[in-house]
Amino acid sequence: MNKLKLGLVYLFILTGIVGFTYLSESPMVVRILSVLVGLALAAFVARYTTQGQDFYAFCRESSQETKKVVWPTRKETLQSSGMVFAFVVVMALFLWLVDAALMSIVRLTMGQDG
C-alpha cells in the first residue's frame, strides 16, 4: 500500500508539471496554480506514507529542539557581526597589499616600469 501512495505522490507532482506545460496558452497564474495544486496533493498523500510520517515526526522533533536553543541577544549578535565585518575589512586590505606587492615584484622581474 505504501508503494501505491508513493506512486500517487510522484503522479501528482508529474501532473502538476505537465499541467504547467500543457497550459502554456493560459495566464501564468493558472500555470503556477497547476504546479502548486499538484504539489499540495502530493504532500497530502505523502503525509500518509511511512516516509512521510517519519519526515513529519522529524520536523516536529526539530521544532522542539529549536525551542531548547539559547539564542544570542541583540547585543551579542551586533558584536559578533561587527567583529566579522572588521575581520573582512582587515583581510581585504591585507590581500590587497599582498597583491600589490606581488604585482610590483612581477613587473620588476619582467623589466616593466610602472
HELIX and SHEET records of a PDB file:
HELIX    1   1 ASN A    2  TYR A   22  1                                  21    
HELIX    2   2 MET A   28  ALA A   46  1                                  19    
HELIX    3   3 THR A   50  LYS A   68  1                                  19    
HELIX    4   4 ARG A   74  MET A  110  1                                  37    
END                                                                             
